[in-house]
Amino acid sequence: MSVSVHLPAGTRARLRIDDSRGRSVVDRQVRKRAVAGKRTLKCVIRNIRAGGVYTVRLETAHEKVLQKIIVDP
């Protein structure tokens, strides 16, 4: 999965994915400090096994990105 974000300054990021009941499926700190500019963060998600609607959040010191995704079983 990939999440794109524009960062005005270098920062760390946190990625969180919740299921439709609000339970956290993924909650991880992105290891590398992202540099300023348009960046795409990629990660392999093994915890999503069931189909459904999930909420993806990417938080940095400068912005929060929220997106709903649908996973087909």
Secondary structure, 3 states (H helix, E strand, C coil): CEEEEEECCCECEEEEEECCCCCEEEEEECCCCECCEEEEEECCCCCCCCCEEEEEEEEECCCEEEEEEEECC
